[in-house]
Amino acid sequence: MSIPALTDWPRRAWITLRTYWTPPPLATTEALRAFLSERAAFLAQKVAIDYCRGKTGSFSHSLFKEKPFRDALEVCRWESFAATLADLLILAEGVLRPRAQIEGGDSAKRVADALAAMYPSILADYPLPTHRAGKDWSDVEAEFAIRFAAARNAASGEPARVARHSAGRLFATLPIHTSMRELDEEIVHGAVLFRMVAIHQELTRRADPPALVRALAAR
């Protein structure tokens, strides 16, 4: 493989920086799908790991080497991912609904139906976690269907209200004994809400509603 000419390096560096600071708009179903999946995974893992490290302090280095703890953390990460993904899909429907209503007809319904279908589809992208062997995701998919149906017929969801769901699931599955975290529920909720607000802002900023509504309605 040839080494790029020295004169190419500034251009390449500029392209990299420009892409980082001004990421492309979310204009396709595939782009939106990837965005929601990636951000849900990041939020779930980041909050869970940061909390466990902060709670256990200097013991965290040893704790993260223990298999029982790692197994319990995996349960938390996967269950929190599923809960966070559900919340982000509800927020995405709220972001796109005004444009879908402008389009008229049954656009709002078709967009909501397409977003609802993303939930089981994204979960199916990943191998079934060990703790759900023989159980699949049918229980959380059923729960999501009920929540999403209610959300699409109500006022657009705000992160502060929607985040209670994923924060509660993450807190309930944290691999820290309940006696050590019983007073930390609001701390965990605040951490989840902080990151969900940031994701919601990024989604609002990067989304191309006309293009997304057309793409989702066509499906």
C-alpha positions as CSV (number, residue, x, y, z in Angstrom):
1,M,0.0,0.0,0.0
2,S,1.5,3.4,-1.0
3,I,1.9,6.1,1.6
4,P,-0.2,9.2,0.7
5,A,1.7,12.2,-0.4
6,L,2.5,14.7,2.4
7,T,0.4,17.3,0.6
8,D,-2.7,15.0,1.1
9,W,-2.4,14.9,4.9
10,P,-3.9,18.3,5.6
11,R,-6.8,17.7,3.3
12,R,-7.5,14.3,4.9
13,A,-7.2,15.7,8.4
14,W,-9.6,18.5,7.4
15,I,-12.1,16.0,6.1
16,T,-11.9,13.9,9.2
17,L,-12.4,17.0,11.5
18,R,-15.2,18.3,9.4
19,T,-17.0,14.9,9.5
20,Y,-16.6,14.8,13.3
21,W,-17.8,18.3,14.0
22,T,-20.5,18.4,11.3
23,P,-21.8,14.8,10.8
24,P,-24.0,14.2,7.8
25,P,-27.8,14.6,8.2
26,L,-30.0,11.7,9.0
27,A,-31.9,11.5,5.7
28,T,-32.5,7.7,5.2
29,T,-34.2,4.9,7.1
30,E,-30.9,3.1,7.3
31,A,-29.1,6.2,8.7
32,L,-31.8,6.7,11.3
33,R,-31.8,3.1,12.3
34,A,-28.0,3.0,12.8
35,F,-28.1,6.2,14.8
36,L,-30.8,5.0,17.2
37,S,-29.1,1.6,17.7
38,E,-25.6,3.1,18.3
39,R,-26.8,5.8,20.7
40,A,-29.0,3.3,22.7
41,A,-26.0,1.0,23.1
42,F,-23.7,3.9,24.1
43,L,-26.1,5.3,26.7
44,A,-26.8,2.0,28.3
45,Q,-23.2,0.9,28.5
46,K,-21.8,4.3,29.5
47,V,-24.2,4.9,32.4
48,A,-23.9,1.4,33.7
49,I,-20.2,1.2,33.6
50,D,-19.6,4.7,35.0
51,Y,-22.0,4.1,37.9
52,C,-20.3,0.8,38.8
53,R,-16.8,2.3,38.7
54,G,-17.9,5.3,40.7
55,K,-19.7,3.2,43.3
56,T,-16.9,0.8,43.8
57,G,-14.0,3.2,43.6
58,S,-10.5,1.7,43.9
59,F,-12.0,-1.8,44.0
60,S,-13.5,-1.5,40.5
61,H,-10.3,-2.7,38.8
62,S,-10.5,-6.0,40.6
63,L,-14.3,-6.2,40.5
64,F,-14.4,-5.9,36.7
65,K,-12.2,-9.0,36.5
66,E,-14.7,-11.2,38.4
67,K,-16.8,-13.3,36.1
68,P,-20.0,-13.2,38.2
69,F,-19.8,-9.4,38.1
70,R,-19.1,-9.3,34.3
71,D,-22.0,-11.7,33.7
72,A,-24.4,-9.5,35.7
73,L,-23.1,-6.4,34.0
74,E,-23.9,-8.0,30.6
75,V,-27.5,-8.5,31.8
76,C,-27.7,-4.9,32.8
77,R,-26.2,-3.6,29.5
78,W,-28.5,-5.7,27.3
79,E,-31.7,-5.0,29.2
80,S,-30.8,-1.3,29.4
81,F,-30.1,-1.3,25.7
82,A,-33.5,-2.7,24.9
83,A,-35.2,-0.2,27.2
84,T,-33.2,2.8,25.9
85,L,-33.9,1.8,22.3
86,A,-37.6,1.8,23.0
87,D,-37.4,5.3,24.5
88,L,-35.4,6.7,21.6
89,L,-37.9,5.4,19.1
90,I,-40.6,7.1,21.0
91,L,-38.6,10.4,20.9
92,A,-37.9,9.9,17.1
93,E,-41.6,9.6,16.4
94,G,-42.2,12.9,18.2
95,V,-39.5,14.6,16.2
96,L,-40.9,13.4,12.9
97,R,-44.6,13.7,13.6
98,P,-45.0,17.4,12.8
99,R,-43.6,16.9,9.3
100,A,-45.6,13.7,8.8
101,Q,-48.8,15.7,9.6
102,I,-47.8,18.4,7.1
103,E,-47.5,15.7,4.5
104,G,-51.1,14.8,5.2
105,G,-53.0,11.6,4.3
106,D,-51.9,8.6,6.4
107,S,-48.3,9.7,6.4
108,A,-48.2,10.1,10.2
109,K,-49.6,6.5,10.7
110,R,-47.2,5.0,8.1
111,V,-44.2,6.8,9.7
112,A,-45.2,5.6,13.2
113,D,-45.7,2.1,11.9
114,A,-42.3,2.0,10.3
115,L,-40.6,3.2,13.5
116,A,-42.5,0.7,15.6
117,A,-41.3,-2.1,13.2
118,M,-37.7,-1.0,13.8
119,Y,-37.7,-2.1,17.4
120,P,-37.8,-5.9,16.9
121,S,-35.8,-5.5,13.8
122,I,-32.9,-3.8,15.6
123,L,-33.0,-6.2,18.5
124,A,-32.8,-9.1,16.0
125,D,-29.5,-7.6,14.6
126,Y,-27.7,-8.9,17.6
127,P,-27.2,-12.4,18.9
128,L,-29.6,-13.2,21.7
129,P,-27.9,-12.6,25.0
130,T,-27.0,-15.6,27.1
131,H,-29.4,-14.7,29.9
132,R,-32.3,-14.7,27.4
133,A,-31.6,-18.0,25.9
134,G,-34.9,-19.8,25.1
135,K,-36.8,-16.6,26.1
136,D,-36.1,-14.1,23.2
137,W,-37.2,-10.5,23.4
138,S,-41.0,-11.1,23.1
139,D,-41.8,-9.6,26.6
140,V,-40.1,-6.3,26.0
141,E,-41.4,-6.1,22.4
142,A,-44.9,-6.5,23.7
143,E,-44.3,-3.8,26.3
144,F,-42.9,-1.5,23.7
145,A,-45.9,-2.0,21.4
146,I,-48.2,-0.8,24.2
147,R,-46.0,2.2,25.1
148,F,-45.5,3.2,21.5
149,A,-49.2,3.0,20.7
150,A,-50.0,5.3,23.6
151,A,-47.2,7.7,22.8
152,R,-48.1,8.1,19.1
153,N,-51.6,9.2,20.1
154,A,-50.5,11.6,22.8
155,A,-48.4,14.8,22.9
156,S,-44.9,14.4,21.6
157,G,-42.7,12.8,24.3
158,E,-40.0,14.8,26.0
159,P,-36.8,13.2,27.3
160,A,-37.6,14.1,30.9
161,R,-40.7,12.0,30.8
162,V,-39.6,9.2,28.5
163,A,-36.3,8.6,30.2
164,R,-38.0,7.3,33.4
165,H,-38.5,4.0,31.6
166,S,-34.9,3.2,30.6
167,A,-33.5,4.7,33.8
168,G,-35.8,2.4,35.9
169,R,-34.7,-0.6,33.9
170,L,-31.1,0.2,34.2
171,F,-31.3,0.9,37.9
172,A,-33.2,-2.4,38.5
173,T,-30.5,-4.5,36.7
174,L,-27.3,-2.8,38.0
175,P,-24.8,-5.5,39.2
176,I,-24.5,-3.7,42.6
177,H,-26.3,-5.1,45.6
178,T,-29.5,-3.3,46.4
179,S,-28.4,-2.3,49.9
180,M,-25.5,-0.3,48.3
181,R,-27.5,1.5,45.7
182,E,-30.9,2.0,47.3
183,L,-30.4,5.8,47.7
184,D,-28.9,6.2,44.2
185,E,-32.0,5.9,42.0
186,E,-32.2,9.7,41.2
187,I,-28.5,9.8,40.5
188,V,-28.9,7.0,37.9
189,H,-32.0,8.7,36.5
190,G,-30.1,12.0,36.2
191,A,-27.3,10.3,34.3
192,V,-29.7,8.6,31.9
193,L,-31.7,11.8,31.4
194,F,-28.5,13.9,30.8
195,R,-27.4,11.6,27.9
196,M,-30.9,11.1,26.5
197,V,-31.4,14.9,26.3
198,A,-28.1,15.1,24.4
199,I,-29.1,12.4,22.0
200,H,-32.5,14.0,21.5
201,Q,-30.8,17.3,20.7
202,E,-28.5,15.6,18.2
203,L,-31.4,13.8,16.6
204,T,-33.4,17.1,16.3
205,R,-30.3,18.8,14.8
206,R,-29.3,16.2,12.3
207,A,-32.6,14.8,11.2
208,D,-33.9,15.7,7.8
209,P,-37.6,15.4,8.5
210,P,-38.9,15.7,4.9
211,A,-36.5,13.0,3.6
212,L,-37.1,10.7,6.6
213,V,-40.9,11.0,6.4
214,R,-40.8,10.2,2.7
215,A,-38.5,7.2,3.3
216,L,-40.4,5.8,6.3
217,A,-43.8,6.3,4.8
218,A,-42.7,4.5,1.6
219,R,-41.9,1.4,3.7
